[in-house]
């Protein structure tokens, strides 16, 4: 079984990706690999931040690795918070603070369309590949549910009446942006090229 290092310090993302991948691959977190660094996210595009993270860890370890960057892009806010989704309310903001700031920014907005977008950067045998997943939906008027993380309590995916945070992890993982990007990643790894 191929072991691939996941270049993230976010335990929630590790759990979610492992749940999507199942037992097909051995995903090792940075913590499990004994790598204890904060990886910079200095860029204005998800693609570039994902690349920065995967290249940083690949250079450090020499291992097969992948990284991802995810952003919530809100139509009425011209794509914000986007690449700064995790730091929307400040450099060390909590999920609750980010949600509060977004709901305040959306007050009075009738156009509540939004999308989650995930970009995965994989470095395999010193070659980089990228995969994207998009989940369209809308921003709720208030917080709903206790599951998930990030903006899950205020994001209602297209075709649903519930926020991600009102769903089980299994339900979310059938439709999420991370599921779509990870599925493209899996399809690549299980193809003859992988």
QUIVENUR-V409894 format. One record per residue. SS is DSSP state (H for helix, E for strand, L for the rest). PSI is psi as a letter, one per 30 degrees, with the letter a starting at -180 (* if undefined). OMEGA is omega in whole degrees, -180 to 180 (999 if undefined). Layout:
ss={SS,SS}
psi={PSI,PSI}
omega={OMEGA,OMEGA}
//
This chain:
ss={L,L,E,E,E,E,L,L,L,L,H,H,H,H,H,H,H,H,H,H,H,L,L,L,L,E,E,E,E,L,L,L,L,L,L,L,L,L,L,L,L,L,L,L,L,H,H,H,H,H,H,H,H,H,H,H,H,H,H,H,H,L,L,L,E,E,E,E,E,E,E,E,E,E,H,H,H,L,L,L,E,E,L,L,H,H,H,L,L,L,L,L,L,L,H,H,H,H,H,H,H,H,H,H,H,L,L,L,L,L,L,L,E,E,E,E,E,E,E,E,E,E,E,E,L,L,E,E,E,E,E,E,E,E,E,E,E,E,E,L,L,L,L,L,L,L,L,L,L,L,L,H,H,H,E,E,E,L,L,L,L,L,E,H,H,H,L,L,H,H,H,H,L,L,L,L,H,H,H,H,H,H,H,H,H,H,H,H,H,H,L,L,L,L}
psi={k,k,k,k,k,j,i,l,g,j,e,e,e,e,e,e,e,e,e,e,f,b,g,e,l,j,k,k,l,e,e,e,f,g,j,i,l,k,k,k,i,f,l,g,k,e,e,e,e,e,e,e,e,e,e,e,e,e,e,e,f,g,l,k,l,l,l,l,k,k,k,j,j,k,e,f,g,h,f,l,f,b,f,g,e,f,g,e,g,l,e,h,k,l,e,e,e,e,e,e,e,e,e,e,f,f,k,f,k,f,j,g,k,l,k,k,k,k,k,k,j,k,j,k,h,g,k,k,l,k,k,k,k,k,j,l,b,l,k,l,f,l,k,k,l,g,l,a,l,b,g,e,f,g,k,j,l,k,g,l,f,l,l,e,f,f,l,l,e,e,e,e,f,f,f,l,e,e,e,e,e,e,e,e,e,e,e,e,e,f,l,f,f,*}
omega={-178,176,-180,-179,179,-175,177,172,-177,-177,178,180,178,-180,-177,-180,177,179,179,-177,-176,-177,-175,-178,176,180,-179,178,177,-180,180,-180,-179,179,-175,176,170,-177,-179,174,-170,-168,-179,-180,178,-178,-177,178,177,179,-180,-177,-179,180,179,-177,178,180,-178,-172,-175,-177,167,179,174,177,175,171,-176,177,173,-177,-175,-175,-176,180,177,176,176,-3,173,-175,180,-176,-178,-176,-174,-178,-180,-173,-179,-176,173,175,-178,180,178,179,-180,180,-180,179,178,179,-178,-178,179,180,176,176,-175,180,179,174,169,177,178,173,176,173,-179,171,-176,-177,176,177,-178,177,177,-179,-177,173,-179,174,179,179,179,180,177,180,-179,-180,178,173,-176,-177,176,-178,179,-177,-178,-179,-180,-180,178,-179,-179,179,-179,174,-179,172,176,-176,176,-178,170,177,179,-180,180,-176,175,-172,-170,174,-179,176,-177,179,-179,178,177,178,178,-179,178,-177,-178,177,-179,-179,-177,999}
//
